[in-house]
Amino acid sequence: MRYHDNKLTKLLHFSNHQVNNPVIIPKKGNLVKMFNHFKIALLGTSVLALTSLTTPLAQAGVDGNPFEGLYLGLNANYAKVGSTNSYTDLDPDSADNNFFTGIGDTKKGTGYGGALYGGIGKNIWGPLYVSIEGSLGLAGGKGTAQINTVIPEHIIPAVGTEGEDGYIPAETIATVTGTDTMKIKAGFAFDINTRLGFLVSDKVMVYGLAGYTSTKYKFSDASGDFSKGAGGYRYGAGFEIGIMEDIAVRIEYVRTEHSAITWERGLDSFRFDPNSQVFRIGVILHMD
């Protein structure tokens, strides 16, 4: 009985408290206003948070653009060199004064090189960017081509007097044909490029490039070698990424088509039309 009396006493006390202190329930209009204020505050907080996440850090370059202004760089090359080749007999009326009969196209081989480069860039309109640069270095890349060789029929004259001791009669040597390997290697190169880029973000740019190159090529086989420079045009594409305030990395792919090179060897003439494909990775220092 005492337990039930205590429960009854607590219940009566709570009822009296509710009568003397009623719960205030907001009106419907006030609830709508409170909810609208809450939505506005939540939206404002979200916008501020998003802005703080997407606001870039300070960058080098003119007006905060990391790609504008002067820059210097160093790249490493992974290159392949090929060429379309042809052979010409400069004295086709004679068959006994040539040592070659033909040449195949060059099979591409790989090689490594590198270059120093520098330039200046500027945003020309919105995210569009243009730059001009020059570079000097080792193009890299090599290839081989098969050449057809020939030793024409010839006579080895007699030695001594016929009928005497030590006499060696004349001997006719038949024509001997064979093959040899022509090696082609790209050496030092000077390039001038123009880049047209598009800024994907404040730290990333994609671009295309076109320009002029002058490259020295070396040709060699078992009987000799020959070196000559060749001009040409180059084109390609790449992208550049800012990784630090003044430092960016560049990755690009470039193709080059060179003018023809002719190597005359007596009455044999070889013509080479070299080309190259280069994959480059570079590090750039941007300056204000």
Protein Blocks (a to p, Z undefined) as FASTA:
>chain_A
ZZmmmmmmmmmmmmmmmmmmccddddfklmmmmmmmmmmmmmmmmmmmmmmmmmccdded
eehiakgccdddddddddddddddddddfblmbcklccbfbdcddddddddddddddddd
ddfbhjbccddddddddebpaddddddddddddddddedjehiahiacdddddddddddd
ddddddddddddddddddfblmbccdddddddddddddddfkbccddddddddddddddd
dfbfkbccdddddddddddddddehjaccdddddddddddddddddZZ
